[in-house]
């Protein structure tokens, strides 16, 4: 029996994500939280945020989670290629943390050889009744996020199929306020419970609202893609300090609001 129903495939295709409520039980969520307490986080450079990297290698519990059939079975139906885990990490965020918008099918990238308008690592297609998505995230939520003030997941509707860039034109017009704080006509929110799974097409422009409530906002994330995708070495400065590398990532709205 397919892991995703025709309706679920339709929703993932048209919205860029699929929410599966209550996939993991309260004891499982408690176990994931306890395992994070055992691991050593790093500072990713975002306010009031801790990141736990390399989870499949750091924890047998999280290695099993990344291979869990409840996740992998669903992922297979939207990748439709021999599958690889590309990354596994967790985020724990406190009050006043935020994750600015990033992704988007048509956001411009400045490379050493010029500007391109398509990131092929997230370019997806449909053929012969199947979706082919090269980069899919599975987010397992460990917190209740029931309002914008809790730091809700937010996204620009239809941006995984967009043909026009959004962030660069805003910057060129001198916009200095994040869309997370300013708003946008199709900026929408998704509220989740602890134990929910969010299956995400990375081509969707997404981020989170600024968290304004006490307590933490915790999740575990795994990235999946075809086996021809592999862990990569940073030749063009894809992460970290991009100055002097010839690469500027204009997918990330944060570049415009520092």
N, C-alpha and C positions, 0 to 999 in steps of 0.2 A: 504493500500500500504506500503511495507517495507520502512524503513527510509534509508536503504543503498541498493544500486543497487548491482547486482552480481559483477560488475567490482570493485566497492568500497570495497566490502568484500574481493575480491581477493587481492587488493592493501594493505589493512590493514593486511591481513594474511601474505603476502610475504614480505612486507617492515617493518611492525611493527607500522605503523602510517597511518593516513589519513588526508589530508588537505582539509578543506571545505572553499573556499575563500568567503569573503564578507557575511558571515552568519549574522553578526550584522551590523546595519546601523550606519552612522556617528553620528546621535543624540544619539543612544544607547551607543556608545563608549564614547562620551562626558559625558553622564550621569554616566557611570562607573568611569571615571576619576574624576569627581566631587565628587562622593561618597568616593573614596579613599582619596581625600583631607580632607574629614570630619573625617576619622578614624585615630587612633593613630598607627603608625608603631612601630616595634621593630627592633633592630639591630641583624641580624642573625650571625654576626661574619665574613661576607664576605665583601671584600673591596667595598665601594661605593654602598651598597645594602641595601634597606629597605624591610622588610617583614611585611605583614599584615595578622595576623593569625585569625582563627576562624570566617571567613567571614559569614557563614550562621547564626551564633548567634549574630554577631555584626551589621548586616545590613539586613533589610527586602529586599532591592533591590537585594543584593547578594544571599539572601536565595531564592528569586524567580528565579534568574539566575541559581542557582544550580538545580532547579526543571524544568527549561525551557524545553519544549518538543523538541525544536530544538537540544538540547544537549542530553537529556535523551533518546529520541527515537533512536538516533544513538548508544548510549552507550549500550542500552539493547540488541542490535543485536550482540554485541561482548562479552558481559558478559553472557547472556542467563541463568541467575539465578535471583531469587528475589533480588532486587537491594537496595543498601544502599549508601549514601554519606559518604565516609570515611574521607574526609578532604576538606577544602576550604580555600585558601589563595591567596595573591597577592604578586608580586615582582616588585619593582621599582629599576632599576639599572642605575648607572651613568657611566661616562667614566672610563676605566681601570678596570671594573668589569668583572668577568668571572665565569662560572659554570663548574667545571671539570667533566669529564666523570664519569658516575655512571650507575648502572643497568648491564644488560648482563645476559644471561641465565645460564652461567656456571662459573661465577666468584666465587672464593673461600671465604668461611666465616669461621673465627676462632671462635668457641664457646667453652664454658668451657669443654665440653665433647669431643672435637676434631674438625677436619676440615670437613666441608661439601661443596659440589660443586653445590648445588641446593638450591635456595631460594624459598620455596614452595608458598610463598605469591604472586609470580609472574609467577609460572609455569602454562602454558596454554596448552590447547589441542584442538583437533578437533574431533568431533564425529557426525555421522548421519547428515551431512550437516550443522553443527553449530560450531562456535567457542566458547570456554569457557575460558575467560580471567578473572582471579580473581582480577586484579588491573589495571584499565584503567584511564588515566588522560585525562581531557578535558581542553585544554589551550585556553583561549580567549585573543587574542592579542589586546593591546590598543595602539600600536606603529607600525610604518612602519619599517620593518627590511629588507632592500633590498641588503645588502652586508655583507661580513664577518666582515668588520669594524664596522658595526652596532651591532655586537654581535649575529650573526645568530645562530639559532638552528643547532646543528650538531650531527651526529650519526654514529655508526659503522654498515655498511650494514650487515644484516643478524644476528646480535648479539643476537636478541631475540630467535634465534634457534641454537645458538652456542653450541658445545659440548666440546670445549677446552677453558680454561681460558686465558685471555690476560694480565690483569693488574699485577697479581702476578708474572708470569715469567719475566716480564719487571723489576719489583722491585728486584727480585732475581739476575738479571744480572747487577744490579746497575744503572738502568735507573733513572735519576733524573729530566728529562724534561717531562712535560705533553704532552700527545698526542694532546691536544688542540693546543699547540704551535708548537710541533714538526711535527705533521702530521702522517698519516698512510694510506696505500694504499686504504682502503675502508672507510676512514673518509669523510663523505659527508655533504653538507650544505642544509638547507631548508630556503627559503626566504618567508616572509609573509607580509601581510598588516594589518592595523588596522581594526578590525572587523572579521578577519579570525579565524576559529576554527581549532585547531590541536588535533585530537584524537590520543592518544598515548598508546601503549602497554608498561607498565612499565618494561617489560623484555628487551626492547631494550636499549642497552648501548647508552647513549645520554648525552649531555651537551650543552654549548654554547661557541662560540668564544669570545675572549677578546674584549670588546667594546672599540672602539677607536674614536668614533664620539661624538659630543656634544649632549645634550638632554638626555631624559631618555628612558629606555627600559622597558615598563610596560606590565604586563599580569595578568590575573586572572586565577587561576587553581582550578579545582575540581577533587578529586579522587573518583572513584566509584568502588564498588565491591559487591559480594554476601552478603546477610544479615547475613550469618554466620561469616563474617569478622566484627570486631567491633573496635571502638577506644580502643587502648591498653595502658596498663600501662608499663612503662619501667622496665622490670625485668632484662634484659641483656644489658642495656645501648645502645639501638638502635640509640639514637641521643645524641648530646652534647658531654661532655667529657667522653671518653671511657676508660680512664686509670683506672686500678684497678677493672674493672668490669668483667674481664674474656671474654670480647667480643671485637673483632677488626673487623670493617667493611671494608673488602678489596674490596667491590664493588665500593668504592669511590676513584677515581684516585687521589684526592687531598691528600690522605694519603701519596702518594709517592712524592709529589712535594713541601711540606712545607719547 
